[in-house]
Amino acid sequence: MALNRNVVYFAIMAIMLIGVGMFQSWNVSLSILNLCLISAIMALGVNIQWGYAGLFNVGIMGFAALGGLAAVLVAMPPVEGAWAAGGWGAMGGIALVILSISLAVVTYQRMAAGRFRAIAVTAICIIGFFITRAVFGPATEAIEDINPALSGYLGGLGLPIVLAWPVGGLFAGIAAWVIGKITLGLRSDYLAIATLGISEIIIAVLKHEDWMTRGVKNVIGMPRPVPYEVNLQTTEWFLSLSNTLGADPVGFSSIFVKICYASLFIIVLLIVLWLSETALKSPWGRMMRAIRDNEVSANAMGKNVTKRHLQVFVLGSVVVGIAGAMLTTLDGQLTPTAYQPLRFTFLIWIMVIVGGSGNNWGAVLGGFVIWFFWIEAEPLGLLLMNVITSGMAEDSGLRAHLIGSAAHMRLMTMGIILLLVLRFSPRGLLPEKSA
């Protein structure tokens, strides 16, 4: 029965996407599909943390942003003259920060507790701060002074952007390990507050460190893993394919590019889904669910709960980081101001809840359902308002107000979907299967 339910739900989603293609445009339908695929991968990452282990992480936005940063550092070409002007000084400043923190930690661990330890650690931090500032500040200013209207940052390695996807996962995993070592001993509510605060710090760094990300000026023109439309329109095989299908080459080139993106994203989604399912059905997965359901009993049986929580926290964050790099690839730019909790935390959590926490297929379904209605709420709302107000006078103030309000129906739509699912299927559309 569960298999039939899976097939039915995903078939309905396919029909809705086809309907958008037929009644709106195939470009819109494929754009929604690509973002649904990325959202599904993000939802899988959160499901690994919450569905497997009960970790309430509301810092998803920060890990997705680190994936976007990886895309810039890996794929963008290096800015000419930036490394010579201050690149090595900036790297030296970062090395000094790491050295200062490491020295302070070692001093704290090696010295006996007391006044002298506190003085020594404080002195190391203060001296390290001023030395780092003396090296780092002039170097970053020199980088930002290089053609600030077009560049003003270091650039990247100029490698294929697909390589940035695992690197984005690596960045997010490293950050998750550091955060987890600090916060996973806290209660769940404190963990949520801590992860949210740390994600805001990550976003603040991306916004203000122009030498690394251009800050609010954004990094644009990122390389693609798929062909450019203008190049396709002058390629013989593509023109021949367009003629065979009876399609306009200009319009079909945009559709073809979106299909290429969708193919790449589907491959990544299937790999992540297969790995997630394999892990969930393994002894490790059963142990994680046992810890989630009764942490005290698992601890009494000799399981290192904090260590296992750290493992699953890092794994889930890696998946979110990969999705973040994929999203920046699709957008073709890094926009630090676009990382908002509404998009990268609130919606992702709704996807997991609506789909069914603890069920990987449910997380994927939730990613599709929520993102589809998030995009289509406005045109469907406008259609609904036009039907409701069809009998009103053209100059009616109420009619103008209702039609103008259609653009703001997204949040109400999300609330209605969430309430309906929690009322009629409290465990989600595809509930977790019993072990």
N, C-alpha and C positions, 0 to 999 in steps of 0.2 A: 504494500500500500504506500509505503514511504517513497519507494522508487517512482510509483505512478504520480504521487503528489509532486515530486521534483520535476518530472517531465511536464506535467500540466502547467506548473508555475512558469517554468522557463519557456514553454511554448507560448504562453500568454504574453510574456515579455517580448518574444520574437515578433508576435503579431502586432503588438503596439508599436515597435520600432518600424516594422514594415508599413503600418498605417501612417506614421509620421512621414515616411518616405513618399507614400502615394499622395497624401493630402497636403503636405507642406513642401518638402524637398528632400531628395536623397542626401544632399550635403548636410542638412540639419540632422537627419536620422543617423548618418555615420559619425557626425560630431558628437551626438549624444552617446552613441555606442562606444566610441573611444574613451570618453570620460567615464562612462559606466564601467569599462574594463579597469581603468586606473583606480576608480573608487572601490571596486570589488577587491583589488589587491590591498589597498589600505585597510579595508574592513577585515580582510583576512589577518593582517598584522595585529589589529586591535583584538580580534577574536582569539588569537593565540595567547594574548596577555590576559584578557578578561574571561573568555570562555574556557580556557584550559586551567588557569591558575587563580582567577578572581582578582587580578591586579587592576585597580581603577586608575588608569593613566589618562590624564586630560592634558598631556603635553604633546599630543600627536602632531600639532602644528609645527613644533620645533624640529622634530625628526624629519618631517616632510621638507622643511626648509633646508635642512642639511643635505638632503638628496638634491635639491635644486642647486645648492652651492657646489656640490660635486660635479654637476653638469658643466658649470662655468669653469671650474679649475681643471677639468679634464679636457673639455672639447674646444674651448675658445683659444684662438691663437695668442701667443705671447705678444704683449704690446712692445713695440720697438723702443728700446732705450729705457724701459721701466726697470728692468733688473739692474742695469748699470747705475741708474740714478738712485735707487734706494731699495731694490729687491732684497739684496743680501743683508742690508741693515735691518729690514723688517723681519727677515727670518732669524737674524741674530737676536732681535728683541723678543721674539716668541721663544727662542731657545733659553734666553735669560729668565723669562717668566717660568718656564718649566723647571729650570735649574733652581730658582729661588723657592718655588713651592716644594720641590723634592728635598732641598736642603732643610727647609723648615719642618717638613714631616719627619725626616730622619732625626733631626735634633730633638723634636718632641718625643720620639720613641726611645731615643738613646739616653736622654738625660733624666735624672730623677725628678719627680714632681716637686714643684716649689717655685719660689720667686725667681731664681736664676734661670730656670727653664722658660718661664714666661718672658723674661727680659730678652733671652737669647732668640727665641722664636720671633718676638716682636721686632727686634733689631734686624734680623735677617729679612723679614718682610719689608720693612721700611727702606733698608739699603737697596734691596732688590728692586723695589718700586722706582726709586730715583735713578738707578743705573739703567733700568729698562726704559724709562721715560726718556733719558738722555740719548739712547741709541735708537729707540723705536720712533719717537716723534719726528725728528728731522727726516728720517728715511721715508715715512709714509707721506709727509708733506711733499717731498721731492717726487714721489710717484704720482700723487694727485695733481701736481702741476704740469704733467705731461699731457698736453692737448686735452684739458678737462671736458671740453664740449663733446668729444667723441670717445675718449678713452678715460684717462685719469686713473687707471688701475693696472695691476700687474698682467692681467690676462690669464691664460691657462697653458696647457701643454700641447694643444692642437691635435689631440688624438681623436679617433672616432667616438662619437657621442654615446654609442651603445656601451662602451667601456665604462662610462660614467654611472651606469645603472648599478652594477655591483659595488662600485666605489661609493656611491650614495648610501648603499646598505652598510658598507664598512664604516663610513662616517657616523651614521646613526647608531650603529652597534657600539662603537667606541664611546660615544656620548652617553648611550644608555648604560654602559658598564659603569662609567664614572657616576652617573646620577643614581644608579641602582645601589652602588656601594654606600652612598650617603643616605638614601631615602627608604630602602626596602625594609629597614628595621622599624619604620614608623607605622602607625595605624593607617587604615585605608583612607580615611578622610584627610589625614596629614599628607599622605602620599599624593593624593589628588592635588592638594594645594601646592605642594613642592614641585610636582611635574609641570603644573600650569605656570608657576613662576619661572622655572628654568627655561621653559619654551619661550616665554616672553623675553628673557634675557638673550636667547639665541637670535630671535627676530630683531631685537634692538641692536645687536652686534652687526647683523647683516644690513640694517638700515644706515648705520653710522660709520662703518668701516669702509669708506669709499675706495681705499687702495686695494681692497679685496673684491668688492661686489659692485662698485660704483654707487652704492647706497640707493637713495631714492631716484637717482638718474637712470637706474635700471641697466641691465646688460641685455642688449638686443642683437638680433641677427645671428643667433646661435646655429651651428651646423645641424644638418638633418641626417637621419639614417635612411631617408627615403628620397626619391627624386624630387626636383623642383618642377612645378607646373610648367613654367616657361620653357624648361628644357624638354619636357615631354612633348610639348606642342610642336617642336621642330624635329622630333625623332621619327624615323620612317616606320619602325615597327608599331609605335603607338598610333600614328596616323592611320596605318593599315587596320589596326584593331578598332579604332573609332569608326572607320568606314564600314567595317564588317558588322558592327553593332548598330550602325545608323545613328551614332551619337555625335554631338558637336564636340570637337577636340578640346576646345577651351573649357567648356563645362565639365566634360568627362575627365579632364586632367585633374581637377580638384577632387572628384569622386575617387579616382584611381589612387591618388596620394593618401586619402583617408583610409582606403582599403588596405594599403600597404602598412600604415600605422596600426590599423586594427589587427592585421596578421601578426605583427611583432608583439603587440600587447597580449593577444590571445596565447601566444607561445609562452610568454612569461607567466601569465595567469595560470595556465595549465601546469607549468612546472611547480609554481608555488603551491597550488592546490594539491598536487600529487604529494609533494613533500609534507604538507600540513596533514593530509589524511594519513600518510604513512606514520608520521610521528604520533598522531592522536591514537592510532590503533596499536601502537607498540607498547611494551611494558612501561616505557618512559611516560607515554601519554596517560596510561591508566594510573601511574603513580601521581602525575600532576593533578588529575581529577580527584584522586583520593586526598591530596593535600588541600585542594580547593574546598572540598566538601567537609573535611574535618581536620583542620590544621593541627589541633591539639593531639589527636590520635596519631596522626602521621609523625609528629615530633616525638611522641612517646615510643613509636616503633623504630626510632633511630634514623629517620630521614632528616637530612639537613634542609630544612624548609627555606631558610634564607638563600642558600646556594641555589636551590631549584628555582626559586622565584627570580633570582638574578639571571639564570639561564633563559627562562621564558620571557623575561622583560627584554633582554638583549635580542632574542630571536624575533619577537614581535616588532621591535623597533627597526631591525634590519629590513624587514618586509616593508614597513612604512617608508623607510629611506629610499628603497628601490623605487617604490611608487612615486615618491617625490621627485626623483630624478627623471622618471618617465614623464611626469606631468610637465616639468620644465622643458623637456625635449619636445613635447607636443605643442606647447605654447610658443616655443622658439625664443623665449626670453626669460630672464629672472627678474621678478618684480617683488622685492621684499615687502612692500606695503600691502601686497595682495594676500599675505599669509594672515588670515583672520581666524579667530576661534570658531566663528559661525561655520565657515566652510570646512576647516581642517580638523575640527574637534567635534562640534555639535552634530553636524551631519553624519560624520563617520560613526559616531555612537548610535545615532538613530538607525543607521544601516545595520549595525550589529544586532540591535534590539529587535528591530522589525524582522530581520531575516531569521534570527534564532541564535542566541549566543551559545557557544559550545558546538555548533554545527558549521563546518566549513562551507558546505554548500549553501547553508542559510545565509552566511556572511556575504557570499557572492551574490545571491538573490537579492539581499537587502541593498547591496551596492547598486544593482541595476534598478530596482524599484524606486529607491529614494532619489537617485540622481535623475531618473527619467521624469518624475513628477516635479522635482525642483526646477527643471528647465521648462517643462510643459505647463506648469501651473499658471504662468502668465498668459500664453495664448488660449488655453482652455478657460481661464477665468474671464478673459475678454469676450470669448464666445458666449459664455454663460451670462455675462452682464448684458450683452447685446440682445440676447433672447429675453431676458427679464424685462429690459427697458424698451422692448420693441413697440409697445403700445403707448409709450409716453411721447410727449411733444418734443420736437427737435431742440427747442430752447429751454427745456426743463432743467433746472438746477440739480435736481435729484439724479436725473439721467446722466448728466455730465460728471457728477460726483461718483456715481457707481462705476461708470466706465473708466474714470481716472483711477479708481481704487483697484482695478484689476491687476495693475502692475505690482501691487503689494500683497498678493494672495499667497505668496510662497510659504511664508511662515505659518499662516493659518492652515495651508494644505498639509504641511509637515505635522502640525499638531493634530489635525483630524486623522491622518494616517496612523500616527502613533497611538492615539486614543482607541481607534477601531481595532488595531492589532492587539493592544493590551487587553481590550475588553473581550474579544472573541477568540484570540489565540495568545494567551499571556506568555507563552514560551517562544513566540515568534512564528513566522509562517512555516519554517522548517525546524521544529524543535530538536533539541539534542537527543540523540539516541541513547538509550540505556546501555551501559557497558555489559 
